[in-house]
Amino acid sequence: MIQLRWTLAAADDLEEIANYLFEKAPAKAAELIHTIYEAPSGLKNFPYRGRAGKKQGTRELLVPSLPYIIVYQVKEDAVNIVRILHAAQERPER
């Protein structure tokens, strides 16, 4: 089975999103963070489920009902979660 691996950048993104949500929507923050964290789990079985990414070699998975995009790379034995971006933010170079 394919493994799901998070890069440090993606983990940092999730932490920043969590900090923002706990500040702006504390009552819903834990549920929203859980939704974002679990969104890529289906990629273990269907790694090409998302759309082609804006950066070559990546794919993008939209988080249902939330404005977040999970950027990932499909490797032979793993799906690497590269970044978690807000749909309205500028795309970083890394």
N, C-alpha and C positions, 0 to 999 in steps of 0.2 A: 504494500500500500504506500501511496505517496505521503510524505510527511509535510507538515505545515511549519515553516520556520519564519520567525520575525527578525528583521534586521534591527539594529540599534536605533536607526532613524525612525522606523515604524513604531517601535516601542516608545520612543520619545514623543512622537506625534500623538499616540494614544494618551500618554500622560498629560500632555498639554491640553488635549480635548477634555480629559477628565477634570483638570483644574478649572477650566473655563465653565464646564457644565455644573460643577459643584458650587461655583460662585454665582452663576446666572439662574440655574434651575435645580437647587439642591434636592427638592422632593422627587425629581425624576432622574437625577444624574446617574445613580447606580444602574437603573434599568437601561438607560440609553447607552452607557458605556458597555454593558453586557451585550446589547444588541450589536454594537460596532465590533466588539471583540469576537463574537460568534459568527458574524457575517461570512468570513472567509472559510469557515469549517467545511462547507460543501465543496470547496475546491479540491479537497483530498480525493473525492470521487469523480469530480467533473472539472479538471483544471482549466479547461478552455471555455468555461461558462461565461466569463466576462467578455467585454469587447476589447478590440485591439487598442493598445495604449498610445498616448501621444508621443511617448519616447520609444524609440525602436527597441524591440526586445521585451517590452512590457505589455501587460494586459491590465484592464481596469474593471473592477467590480463595484457597482453602485450599491450602497447600503439602502435597502428598502425603507421608504418613508423618512429617511434622514438625508441631509445634504452632504454626505461624505462619500468619497471615492477611495477605494482601496486599490493601490497600485501594486502589482505583483509580477513576478517572473516565474515561468514554468521551467523547471529543470528536470532532468531525467528521473530523479528519485525524490524530488521535493518541489513544493511551491514556496517561493520566498516572498513574504510580504515586505515590500520595499518602503512604502509610505502610506499614510492615511491623510488625505487632503480634504479640506472643505471645498465643495464644488465652486464656490465663488472666489477662492483665493488664487493668487498668481502661482503658476507652477514653478517650483524651485528647480535649479540646475542639477542638483544631486539626485 
